[in-house]
């Protein structure tokens, strides 16, 4: 066999491999590990969504190849969701929506529609790792936009050199943000749209957590900015709001040239989403509030235990208004990796080292809210026992 393609060879080593091996070892040794590591809802998919899958799975019409763009009825449900949820009434389901096999699929594949070898994408640091790896696999380079706590974990566009901005093809944004839990207001998106127009960049806004928000905070869509459709697409997902991570259904909305390019690309790579799953997705999109408000209350209660507990130990964290992540600095004397290892060894609690999300994540760790309240409280009790008071 000849050697693997460069794009595969260049995939960075999996940064959590070490910690996953340790978790396996600890579990094998019969230890009671509490994982605050995985960003995957522990709550079940609601019954009405499952029932819609079962009902439509019996119809032989749905046993054939779906279209790559997805059923018009699913795309209409997305457009109606945008109208009800964000007051955006001009999403055209024919030309401005494409169904995705989970938003991750589209997030990766859109790079192949825009990025030629040597092109540049602007990518937040820290970030969901797919933006940078997919950029690399398409032959492009990432220019990091540092997310600093002093700036609310928002990129500062004026720090990007004009020469880079003029060459950049895509700019990735993600609010509410994984891994930092930060949120962005409409003024930030206005600034982003103006920057993208000035430098002729396509903004790819990853909106996976738009519904996972707390304390009355309501996340905006980038399309609330007038004219944003000229320069932006937004990636949405049924995974997080409807507890459907295993089902694989998401969508992209916005600029028709970009949506069409992605649809064309996809029609050469995949054959769409099983229609019964699209029907299930419609059931979620048509009645999001009932499903989402119950989850919000659960995540917020867990967040209060986690952040409250950390703050009692000496952290000074704000309560995140969105996502199910808490992003916190590691105490003095630790790297993000050594702290995660210490907490795993001594407290038998899994947290993820921030360095796994990019160089600017060094010095931080991420803990998730996808663990029940009593286990969260137990995790905090264990951490208090081994850490006492922390210093920075
Ligand atoms: C979970 C997640 C996704 C992917 O969601 P799918 O629709 O399940 O592929 C995308 N972006 C971020 C930031 C996520 O955390």
Boltz pocket constraint, residues with backbone or C-beta under 6 A from the ligand:
constraints:
  - pocket:
      binder: B
      contacts: [[A, 39], [A, 101], [A, 102], [A, 103], [A, 104], [A, 105], [A, 128], [A, 174], [A, 178], [A, 206], [A, 208], [A, 236], [A, 237], [A, 238], [A, 239], [A, 244], [A, 245], [A, 248], [A, 249], [A, 250]]
      max_distance: 6.0
